[in-house]
Structure formats: structure tokens, C-alpha cells
Amino acid sequence: MSFQGMTAEQVARELNRSTDWLYRNWPDLAREQGFPKPIIPDSPMTWSAAQVYAWCDRDLPPDLAHLT
């Protein structure tokens, strides 16, 4: 199994936000909504793609969750 990392730019695009917004808000998202912490916290910040997509899909109804 290979690891897929996502840069801040890629994560921000998935969230329909700017990269600056992500840098400012990811700690609050992590604390308040369970957003994954970066696996590489230094520049360039990198997140696990699997964790980001799981977080994005967390509120899917059960009849759609199996499609992810």
C-alpha cells in the first residue's frame, strides 16, 4: 500500500477554501470538528489524503457511506 499525501494547497482546494484560510483555521477545525492533524507539520505541511477524505465524508448518510 502506498501513502498519498496532500499539500495544504490540495487540502484547501478540497475544502473550497484558500490556502491561507487553511493555515489559519486547521487547528480550530482539528480541535472542534476532528479534522486530521498534518502528518508533516513543517513546511510544506502535508496531510494524509485518506484521513482528509474520511473527515470530508464523515456526515454521509449510511446509504451513501458505502460508496466511498
C-alpha positions as CSV (number, residue, x, y, z in Angstrom):
1,M,0.0,0.0,0.0
2,S,1.4,3.4,-0.9
3,F,0.9,6.6,1.1
4,Q,-0.9,9.5,-0.5
5,G,-0.1,12.8,1.0
6,M,-1.9,16.1,0.3
7,T,-0.3,19.5,0.4
8,A,-2.0,22.5,2.1
9,E,-2.9,23.7,-1.4
10,Q,-4.6,20.4,-2.3
11,V,-6.5,20.2,1.1
12,A,-7.7,23.8,0.7
13,R,-9.0,23.0,-2.8
14,E,-10.9,20.0,-1.5
15,L,-12.5,22.2,1.2
16,N,-13.2,25.0,-1.3
17,R,-11.1,27.4,0.7
18,S,-7.9,29.3,0.2
19,T,-4.6,28.0,1.4
20,D,-4.3,31.0,3.8
21,W,-7.6,30.1,5.3
22,L,-6.5,26.5,5.9
23,Y,-3.3,27.6,7.6
24,R,-5.2,29.9,9.9
25,N,-8.1,27.6,10.7
26,W,-6.9,24.0,10.7
27,P,-6.0,24.0,14.4
28,D,-9.6,25.1,15.2
29,L,-11.0,22.5,12.8
30,A,-8.9,19.8,14.5
31,R,-9.9,20.8,18.0
32,E,-13.6,21.5,17.3
33,Q,-14.5,19.1,14.5
34,G,-11.9,16.4,14.5
35,F,-10.1,17.5,11.4
36,P,-6.9,15.4,10.9
37,K,-3.6,17.0,12.0
38,P,-0.9,17.2,9.4
39,I,1.4,14.2,9.4
40,I,4.2,16.5,8.4
41,P,3.7,19.7,10.4
42,D,6.7,21.5,9.0
43,S,6.9,23.3,5.7
44,P,5.4,22.1,3.4
45,M,2.6,20.9,5.7
46,T,1.3,17.5,4.5
47,W,-1.9,15.7,5.4
48,S,-2.9,12.0,4.8
49,A,-5.3,12.0,1.9
50,A,-7.2,9.1,3.4
51,Q,-7.7,11.0,6.7
52,V,-8.8,14.2,4.9
53,Y,-11.3,12.3,2.7
54,A,-12.6,10.3,5.6
55,W,-13.2,13.6,7.5
56,C,-14.9,15.1,4.5
57,D,-17.2,12.1,4.3
58,R,-18.0,11.8,8.0
59,D,-21.5,13.1,7.7
60,L,-22.6,11.0,4.8
61,P,-25.9,9.1,5.4
62,P,-25.4,5.3,5.7
63,D,-26.9,4.6,2.4
64,L,-24.2,6.7,0.7
65,A,-21.3,6.0,3.0
66,H,-20.6,2.6,1.5
67,L,-20.0,4.2,-1.9
68,T,-16.8,6.0,-0.7
